[in-house]
Amino acid sequence: MMKDWQLSASSNQDHVKDARLNNDGEWRSGKDDTNPWFQVIFLNVVNITAIATQGHHDKDDEFVSMYNLQYQDQNQTVWQNVTDENGTTRVSVSTLKNASL
């Protein structure tokens, strides 16, 4: 189980712990946050094969529509984009608004 301290974000830190699937709460970036990000700290090297996003629990028009993934190895200071086999940055598109996951 992911611990609260393993989650952080560019804004609205008080609600980061609410950014869990099937939760009554939510995390959203602040209104003035022009470069929002959400970070998960894994304790070991992991192979991520899928990511699920979920919109606001009672507002169908509030959900993430597009995002990209970055990673950083423990001894690095620079974030790397997740890329495809051609080196193109992968951008994920979320088409589900408030589906049950």
Secondary structure, 3 states (H helix, E strand, C coil): CCCHHHEEECCCHHHHHHCCCCCCCCCCCCCCCCCCCEEECCCCCCCCCCCCCCCCCCCCCCCCCEEECEECCCCCCCCEECECCCCCECEEECCCCCCCC
